[in-house]
């Protein structure tokens, strides 16, 4: 689904309100569903990414649709600001300097491949988000990560490391791999 500029602005405003509310009240923002456009009440999976000075400041999301789109944005915005274990909780002084990006995910689909070369040939840089799993270990990179890790080999090696696997694990050809796409948009600051 393609969202309108008005719908995108609504979601970005809700994300910022969610973070502001948590800073002020130490509680999650709640809004009445009847105040939300119907298209934004559909169940969708999202990630919310925070940056400060073009550097990652937090990123949290869901790979599966578990709740209405607007609620997923509210929850993931607060989680990205205050629960991403890679960063300290967002401070009051940082609030005005963060930028918010929302990624709305398609349903992940398993990627069938024969070996490492086949996997490399089937990945679509700058299009596919990728999920890898091996046993209890898993990780994902949004499609935006291709901007930093331009080669498929580097992308997969870093993704394996994120999953706490040996970076070369993808070369063995037996990872469970799924792909998804996103509609992403960010604040203009």
Secondary structure, DSSP 8 states (H G I E B T S, - for coil): ----HHHHHHHHHHHHHHHHHHHHHSS-----GGGS-GGGGSB-EEEEEEEETTEEEEEEE-SS--SBHHHHHHHHHHHHHHT-TTS----GGGGGGEEEEEEEE---EE---SSHHHHHHH--TTT-EEEEEETTEEEEE-GGGGGTS-SHHHHHHHHHHHTTS-TTGGGGS--EEEEE-EEEEE---
